[in-house]
Amino acid sequence: MRKFFLFPLRLCVGWGFSPRLLSLIGAVALVLLRLTVGWHFYSEGIDKRDAGNWSAAPFFANAKGPFAGEFRKMVWDADGKLRLNQNANMYSWAVFRDQVAAHYGFDDAQVRRAQDNYRDAVSQYEWVVSENATELEEFELGRSRIARLESNQEEKSEKMLRDGVTSLGGQRDTIRKEWIGKAAPALKQIDAIWNNYETAQNALATTEQAESRGKLRLVKPRTARIDTSVVDGLLPYFDIAVGLLLLFGLFTPVAALAAAGFLGSVFLSQYPPSTGPTSSNYQLIESMACLVLAGTGAGRFAGLDFFLHLIVRKFWYAPDPDA
């Protein structure tokens, strides 16, 4: 029974009960590798969190290769259906108007000003749609063509691999980019309305209200089970958590495997990799480094896993009173 409860901890700190014989230089190299990868993840997470407006959307939107379609689906409102639906926008803004009033405890004057902000946002939205009417009409007419391309993507990818015809994929991507380009200016302006609306509603709070309650975020309605409206909020803290675990050498195999999986997904989103500073080969190399850290239980060298590992060994080999 004792081993049953110790089993998860044993996996988290390293499976082998005694690390394989390594030279001092090898152990130091593993520690330096763990600290380097840990610092990279931690600093990346801090930068993303402090940026405030960081988003994975451009990265997912520009994905290529056989998995490009799956990554593009993770972009919030990738096809613009929600943002080009006036009723959906008005509903989200109305809900936020009421939420911000309740959050800060607005008085009657603040409630009226919040309603004015709502009307201004709707008016701006209608102006954007009117100004881009021709492009948006062409964009909507192109939906069926893009849908056919996406539905045949898997079949065409297999044909490209079989026949070595890579130009078909490039043609499809070009058509899709041209289609997105027709609505891009309008969607960018609508995004700005969302951001400005959130700022304007929070700005109605007095200094006392803002300090006591904190800023209220305008949560975007999810357009997929997992999209960038979720990823953008979680990924900075994922990076920070993985970085700290690796820096302190705590639960190193788990943290390193999580990092390897994340970096592996980055590599797959840009497959095949190009050359130069933007190549995804760098993510693949760091992913392999994380697998080395996981496989060697590198947190047991100058890390907190060393102490956890001692505890596991002590109780694992102790006589079992239930035996």
VOGU-3710 file (C-alpha; in Angstrom, 3 decimals, decimal comma):
1> mrkfflfplr> 0,000/0,000/0,000  2,853/2,373/0,864  4,470/1,805/-2,548  1,154/2,544/-4,231  1,120/6,057/-2,747  4,845/6,612/-3,353  4,644/5,586/-7,007  3,532/9,028/-8,399  6,265/10,817/-6,418  8,821/8,317/-7,683
11> lcvgwgfspr> 7,844/9,175/-11,248  8,019/12,903/-10,533  11,582/12,906/-9,203  13,130/10,208/-11,394  12,422/6,505/-11,764  15,845/4,978/-11,150  16,729/4,666/-7,473  20,351/5,582/-8,057  21,374/7,847/-10,939  23,525/6,154/-13,520
21> llsligaval> 27,199/6,675/-12,928  28,188/10,059/-14,308  31,414/11,948/-14,130  31,475/15,188/-12,207  31,694/17,035/-15,511  28,588/15,207/-16,770  26,605/16,080/-13,645  27,657/19,743/-13,852  26,694/19,825/-17,536  23,217/18,506/-16,700
31> vllrltvgwh> 22,785/21,137/-13,989  23,849/23,910/-16,364  21,500/22,586/-19,056  18,600/22,493/-16,590  19,292/26,023/-15,372  19,643/27,362/-18,912  16,386/25,838/-20,149  14,639/26,833/-16,919  15,760/30,442/-17,215  14,661/30,538/-20,855
41> fysegidkrd> 11,141/29,400/-19,979  10,904/31,661/-16,931  12,075/34,796/-18,755  9,806/34,086/-21,737  6,828/33,704/-19,399  7,612/36,956/-17,577  7,957/38,851/-20,862  4,627/37,504/-22,156  2,831/38,310/-18,905  4,227/41,832/-18,641
51> agnwsaapff> 3,528/42,617/-22,315  -0,195/42,706/-21,507  -1,284/42,279/-25,122  0,781/39,228/-26,069  -1,092/36,685/-28,175  -0,278/33,384/-29,837  -2,807/34,159/-32,597  -0,276/35,366/-35,237  1,847/32,269/-34,668  -1,080/29,866/-35,009
61> anakgpfage> -2,516/31,758/-37,970  0,765/31,396/-39,881  1,168/27,685/-39,144  2,199/25,490/-42,050  2,598/21,823/-42,802  0,239/18,862/-42,349  -1,014/20,109/-38,954  -1,583/23,718/-40,023  -5,356/23,355/-40,095  -5,506/22,179/-36,488
71> frkmvwdadg> -3,331/25,032/-35,273  -5,360/27,610/-37,215  -8,517/26,363/-35,528  -6,983/27,468/-32,230  -7,010/31,129/-33,304  -9,875/32,954/-31,652  -12,562/33,681/-34,244  -10,170/32,677/-37,019  -12,812/33,016/-39,729  -14,313/36,229/-38,358
81> klrlnqnanm> -17,787/34,761/-37,903  -18,206/36,134/-34,404  -16,712/39,573/-35,000  -18,781/40,039/-38,164  -21,961/39,110/-36,305  -23,273/42,402/-34,951  -25,739/40,791/-32,552  -23,000/38,640/-31,014  -20,789/41,696/-30,476  -23,612/43,718/-28,982
91> yswavfrdqv> -24,510/40,883/-26,602  -20,916/40,534/-25,343  -20,577/44,279/-24,869  -23,921/44,540/-23,071  -22,958/41,729/-20,694  -19,640/43,414/-19,950  -21,381/46,759/-19,403  -23,523/45,182/-16,680  -20,608/43,220/-15,242  -18,372/46,259/-14,909
101> aahygfddaq> -21,153/48,210/-13,203  -21,646/45,425/-10,658  -17,892/44,877/-10,257  -17,120/48,462/-9,272  -20,498/49,305/-7,751  -21,270/52,147/-10,139  -23,641/54,916/-9,131  -26,412/56,096/-11,457  -24,173/58,600/-13,253  -21,521/55,967/-13,921
111> vrraqdnyrd> -24,147/53,536/-15,178  -25,370/56,142/-17,685  -21,829/56,754/-18,883  -21,296/53,001/-19,240  -24,393/52,913/-21,435  -22,970/55,783/-23,504  -19,760/53,784/-24,003  -21,862/50,851/-25,161  -23,722/52,980/-27,715  -20,433/54,468/-28,949
121> avsqyewvvs> -18,996/50,975/-29,481  -22,044/49,881/-31,453  -21,923/53,056/-33,540  -18,212/52,522/-34,285  -18,887/48,920/-35,245  -21,613/49,912/-37,698  -19,291/52,504/-39,250  -16,490/49,925/-39,733  -18,857/47,454/-41,386  -20,254/50,174/-43,657
131> enateleefe> -16,818/51,436/-44,694  -15,613/47,923/-45,538  -18,875/46,660/-47,031  -17,480/45,663/-50,436  -14,506/43,722/-49,033  -16,659/42,029/-46,413  -19,171/40,965/-49,033  -16,390/39,347/-51,069  -15,071/37,769/-47,882  -18,434/36,177/-47,091
141> lgrsriarle> -18,807/34,917/-50,661  -15,423/33,221/-50,375  -16,346/31,189/-47,290  -17,697/28,254/-49,284  -14,543/28,044/-51,388  -12,318/28,074/-48,304  -14,530/25,454/-46,644  -14,008/23,154/-49,622  -10,255/23,710/-49,477  -10,148/22,926/-45,767
151> snqeeksekm> -12,294/19,795/-46,147  -9,964/18,485/-48,866  -6,793/19,507/-47,037  -6,038/16,059/-45,634  -6,588/14,347/-48,978  -4,399/16,900/-50,771  -1,661/16,594/-48,135  -1,503/12,850/-48,728  -1,322/13,413/-52,475  1,479/15,949/-52,058
161> lrdgvtslgg> 3,488/13,511/-49,987  2,868/10,725/-52,468  3,581/12,710/-55,636  6,079/15,184/-54,226  3,930/18,104/-55,423  4,518/20,780/-52,794  3,179/23,623/-54,930  -0,429/22,565/-54,247  -0,022/23,347/-50,561  1,489/26,707/-51,378
171> qrdtirkewi> -1,387/27,521/-53,720  -3,919/26,652/-51,042  -2,156/28,819/-48,468  -1,996/31,701/-50,946  -5,729/31,469/-51,631  -6,475/31,398/-47,929  -4,257/34,405/-47,184  -5,881/36,392/-49,977  -9,301/35,532/-48,569  -8,352/36,528/-45,018
181> gkaapalkqi> -6,767/39,698/-46,386  -10,123/40,973/-47,617  -11,538/41,097/-44,095  -8,291/41,803/-42,234  -8,635/45,631/-42,104  -12,201/45,443/-40,804  -11,390/42,714/-38,268  -8,421/44,723/-37,014  -10,650/47,749/-36,485  -13,239/45,627/-34,697
191> daiwnnyeta> -10,493/44,240/-32,429  -9,572/47,835/-31,609  -13,201/48,561/-30,701  -13,171/45,601/-28,284  -9,942/46,809/-26,661  -11,043/50,435/-26,460  -14,419/49,434/-25,065  -12,781/47,458/-22,241  -10,511/50,403/-21,455  -13,342/52,961/-21,567
201> qnalatteqa> -15,606/51,001/-19,238  -12,855/50,416/-16,675  -11,861/54,084/-16,881  -15,268/55,060/-15,442  -14,239/53,677/-12,047  -12,997/56,143/-9,454  -9,495/55,754/-8,050  -10,931/54,221/-4,892  -13,070/51,768/-6,846  -10,174/50,774/-9,105
211> esrgklrlvk> -7,777/50,216/-6,214  -10,239/48,168/-4,172  -11,646/46,012/-6,980  -8,950/45,835/-9,655  -9,414/45,944/-13,420  -12,144/43,799/-14,956  -11,195/41,972/-18,133  -13,527/41,740/-21,104  -13,624/37,975/-21,666  -14,019/36,993/-25,295
221> prtaridtsv> -16,623/34,291/-26,001  -14,824/31,080/-26,870  -15,069/30,041/-30,521  -13,459/26,612/-30,040  -12,903/24,204/-27,167  -9,347/25,552/-26,825  -8,504/28,777/-28,619  -6,220/31,748/-28,104  -8,712/33,424/-25,775  -7,703/30,647/-23,337
231> vdgllpyfdi> -4,136/29,968/-24,482  -3,068/33,617/-24,247  -3,989/33,717/-20,569  -2,471/30,365/-19,602  0,735/30,142/-21,630  2,725/32,872/-19,808  2,084/31,157/-16,468  2,819/27,742/-17,968  6,221/29,072/-19,050  6,840/30,629/-15,631
241> avgllllfgl> 5,845/27,453/-13,774  7,999/25,181/-15,958  10,905/27,611/-15,667  10,741/27,757/-11,863  10,453/23,971/-11,514  13,518/23,478/-13,692  15,488/26,228/-11,951  14,822/24,692/-8,539  15,113/21,121/-9,800  11,657/20,212/-8,481
251> ftpvaalaaa> 9,603/17,488/-10,190  12,088/17,824/-13,038  10,905/14,882/-15,197  7,328/16,198/-15,216  8,358/19,792/-15,944  10,858/18,729/-18,618  8,344/16,462/-20,369  5,765/19,286/-20,355  8,367/21,617/-21,851  9,382/19,028/-24,451
261> gflgsvflsq> 5,761/18,508/-25,477  5,175/22,235/-25,828  8,338/22,795/-27,866  7,538/19,761/-29,987  4,150/21,248/-30,855  5,885/24,484/-31,883  8,145/22,505/-34,200  5,198/20,646/-35,749  3,311/23,892/-36,351  6,137/25,106/-38,605
271> yppstgptss> 6,983/21,844/-40,366  9,008/21,494/-42,474  11,339/23,967/-40,788  12,990/26,736/-42,747  16,559/27,919/-42,335  17,677/31,082/-40,625  16,889/32,717/-37,269  13,141/31,982/-37,508  13,664/28,245/-38,054  11,721/25,908/-35,742
281> nyqliesmac> 14,792/23,654/-35,564  15,773/25,620/-32,461  12,599/24,495/-30,692  13,273/20,902/-31,744  16,793/21,042/-30,303  15,574/22,466/-26,998  12,813/19,847/-26,918  15,445/17,106/-27,192  17,397/18,787/-24,387  14,277/18,651/-22,212
291> lvlagtgagr> 13,937/14,928/-22,910  17,522/14,497/-21,684  16,626/16,345/-18,463  13,540/14,172/-17,992  15,313/10,903/-18,765  18,208/11,565/-16,389  16,119/12,993/-13,553  18,425/16,011/-13,652  16,744/17,642/-10,646  18,541/15,126/-8,430
301> fagldfflhl> 21,800/16,921/-9,206  21,911/20,177/-7,180  18,102/20,345/-7,123  15,221/19,803/-4,707  14,479/16,433/-6,302  17,604/15,172/-4,524  15,844/15,438/-1,149  12,548/14,045/-2,428  14,455/11,170/-3,976  16,027/10,363/-0,592
311> ivrkfwyapd> 12,577/10,276/1,001  11,235/7,935/-1,665  14,189/5,572/-1,297  13,872/5,539/2,478  10,196/4,610/2,564  10,202/2,427/-0,571  12,720/-0,004/0,899  11,386/0,136/4,463  9,689/-3,066/5,690  6,025/-3,120/4,729
321> pda> 3,889/-3,635/7,868  1,037/-4,896/5,708  3,202/-7,605/4,124
//
